[in-house]
Amino acid sequence: MEHNVTFLGYIPILPLIGAAVLGLLHVGTCTRKPIHEKIYGVFACIGPLLSFVLALRVFFTLKGMPEEARYLTQEAFTWFQVGDLNISMGFLADPLSSLMLLFVTLIGSLIHIYSIGYMSGDKNFGKFFAYLNLFLGSMLVLVLGDSPVVMFVGWEGVGLCSYLLISFYCEDTDNVLAGNKAFIVNRIGDLGFVLGMGFLFWAIGAQGFDFMSLKANAHVLAPGVALTVCLLLFVGATGKSAQIPLYVWLPDAMAGPTPVSALIHAATMVTAGVYMVARFSFIYAHVPLAGEIVAWVGILTALLAAIFGMFQDDIKKVLAYSTVSQLGYMFAGVGVAAYSAGIFHVFTHAFFKALLFLGAGAVIYAMHHEQNIWKMGGLKKKMPKTYITMLIGALALAGCPPFAGFFSKDEILFSALATGHYGIWIVGVLVAGMTAYYTFRMIFVVFHGEPRDQEAYDHAHEAPAVMTVPLIILAVGALCAGFLNLPAIFGGHQQVSHWLAPSLTEHHPHASLFVEIIAIGASVLAFVIGIRAAYKRFGAGAEEPQFQGFAKFAYHKFYVDELYDAVFVQPYKRIGDAIRKTIEPSVTDGPVTLAAKVYMIAGAAFKVFQVGYVRVYALYMIIGLSVMSLLLSQSLN
Amino acid sequence: MTNDFMLLMPLIITGVGAIALMLIAAYDKVTIEQASMASMGVFGLAFLVQLSNTIGTAVVPYDTVFNGMLVISNFTKVAGLIILACGFFTSMSAHSYFKQNNFCTTEFYSLVAFSACGMLLLTMSQELISVFISLEIMSLAIYILVGYDRQNKRAAEAVMKYLMLGAFAGAFLTMGTALVYGGVGSTKFALIGQAVAANGFFTNPALVCGAFFILVAFLFKVAAFPFHAWVIDVYDGAAAPVTGYMATGLKTAVFAVFANFLVVDETMRAGWVNYLFYLSILTMFVGNLIAIGQTSLKRMLAASGIVHTGYLLIALVAVSSEHFSGSVILYYLGAYSVGTLGIFAALSYLGGANEKRQTFDDFKGLARVRPYSAAAIAIFLLSMAGIPPTAGFMGKLYIITSAISAGQVALAVFGIISSILSMWYYLRLIINMYFHEAVEGFEDTADFKFAPACTFILVVCVFAISLYPIAV
């Protein structure tokens, strides 16, 4: 079987070309009459759609290969070579990356199409799609990179695009600050990634620094080094995937346009951390302590974000915290070494969370950019398609059988229980109930009851087809994606887990039927309790509550932002200020100014020698020549 | 035979083009714009042929033509590419330059092509008489180009100085040739190399003396210390496109023959390493100190040209005659040429009528009026200063790493110090362009198409060359 192919490179390149074309079109025309939006729209969708077709080709090519040898590689060119480090711009498609490829390109394409409707009328329409294409290209580099270094290129690329798109409405200072916050917090994580990569190279990089060589050499890693590498890489993951303590940027990132929140801050980029941990499963699997830490950080993030999510009044913030919370589940999954369960949750989550965000976008669009749920109400009559699709998404998120989220979340909780992580399992079930509660709180307040703002309600209308069709496709995904990995207890074969098996280093826990039934029963019970509580409180219409005590504390997100500001940001600023005011003028500037003066005097002195008389120049030559001749005569014997 | 013919084809095209340009100058109907286009065509064609010679045909290293008088290697082919590109871009910037300056006639472009012929021959020459002849073909054409504006006293002064000191240096070359012939009985590099290998270098005083004189002539042409003083006045007096051409094409050609001559034999090269070591350090630092004191842009660039000569001398110290590829030297020459040609192309259309804008102060606030031109100039300056990710940075990196791997750590350190010093005058122009209000209105340059296009292409080249990997 031929493993070297030439079409992998096109998958990221196509959207990148699109980004360049759109960017140049926008730059070339932004001061003059703008180009028609349809032209941008068509150009923007070509790249992602073709990438999706190629992703399908990758999938079927891999499917045609024998199971244990399913991988495709492409080495585009040698990127750089320093000492032992030989990095080629190479791509690797194995079952893991092919699954990521499929849903990233599919959901990416759908969101591009949706955005044509959502962004219509924006004066920076072209710029938006240039960034979105650039993002998709970077994300595909991240997924396809055959070495940590190439992966890091994509990793940084998506971070950049995330920053650009959060600050997209840059007339508003708050949005710019949100973009800055996301970028800076992510940089802290990136430092961890870079250090982890450095350690890994130092330890086993000399025999090749691509994933396949690393996997082959991973067994020689000393336990201490492996733990360090795992934890440093996980720091990177907490930044990108918004986990404790670096989760603070994601809720603020909702300042960007809603399709951006759906694509980048829910479906794809934020799951990069989970993907990375799964990619490095060959190291994590051998360091149980690292896995333990990852799982606990994940499940505590899930709990914290679920608490915050119950008290938010901005529809996008509710979804943002639910994303943080679901990401926590994913880390809990990969932490307890159930990598395929974690990745499967990434996969299903991409569908239903993108669906919920796009639905929320349709609501916001209909309500003329109103995001406060307490100004909405009764919208199900006005927007039936949006209501039904969002309801499907909400059921999937809340973990209602047989929607997608139920199977993937259950898989994670079952793995935690089966591997003996009882604490994680209990917190996980608790969070499942809270998820059902805040999700349906949002659905009931927005779509049920009576309109709270009659004027806005009267103007509300269903979104155009370009927006609702992607919603319906995603709703089908949210409804059915779970069946792809149907566990044996329901008569399925866990196709996704089997598909992923060659890429991952994991062994599936064997648990009794009893344990499995307990896991499923607890999840369903938590869902029922959560949804019932939400119905009692908000089902028949409710007024905006005034928060007291713990609720107020949670509404203000435990004052974590303020704490970070006081503990890290302000002291840092003060140190910078002190250096600028005291050390810089007196200590560093002095020698610099002195050196400059010396140069100036020396320069002026040398200017004197340029007298302009040709005889003097000839004299210089003669003198130089004579001195050299004298020296030369020493060498002659 | 056909192989020989193809290898010489770029030279033939340029020569025929030069003669044809000289002939059509007799017709009044041919405008100077047309002559400039024709010259671009000649250089472009020659460049493409040279390119196909370089990459297309099976490469025969050290292919000899004319019974060993000319030797063609990959080194000379790439040097030829750089020279032809210099000619092409010079014609392009001259096209715009002569819309504001009125001393041009059609023969100007013919002389550019003739000097390119001399440069091409010089890169290939492996025999001292042909070195002398091609050097003079090149120099004579350049002398005329420098003094082309006969009304301009500064140009006249420049050509007088250049001619006198050039004659002085030429005398050394002839003298050196005679002494070498007296010492070893041949003027061919290959035979000189054999003689040195057989009998040693320092045992033969006539050869040592002759080789020394030849080196002096080369050092003069590349403006190394202490033969550098002419370069400031001459570059200042010549027209901007001509200065750019001299600073790049001529330097490339002379460095090519310099390197060819040095690597004739390892003992001979080793004998000069000590001298080149001190000369390169002195050249870099003297150049820097002269550049710091200048107020005129062209004089600063002339002085910075001295500094770049210093870097190239480091590269010469570090070459090995066993497996000489010269890739580092050529890479640096390419990177340096792109930056220098770019700045002179920009000066060609921004300089105004009769080059009235000359000093740093005249370019204050350029970024507000001409943001793209200012950005291009800034990129060229950063490349010359050696800031990543430009070609200039990679060039310096290769030179410094090659110096270190040749065991010349001290040279590497001095090179880095010098590169820090050079920030002073490069950044000074950037600061003037970006952090000051415009002092005067810059003319509308909308009808100058070629020089702006030239700067744009060269900006692309700055980044493209930086991405082109070479094996050190």
Interface residues (C-beta under 8 A of the other chain):
Chain A: T78 A596 Y599 M600 A602 G603 A604 A605 F606 K607 F609 Q610 G612 V614 V616 Y617 A618 Y620 M621 I623 G624 L625 M628 S629 L631 L632 S635 L636 N637
Chain B: M160 K161 M164 L165 F168 F202 T203 P205 V208 F212 V216 F220 F225 P226 F227 A229 W230 I232 D233 G271 Y275 V286 L289 I290 A291 I292 G293 Q294 L421 W424 P469
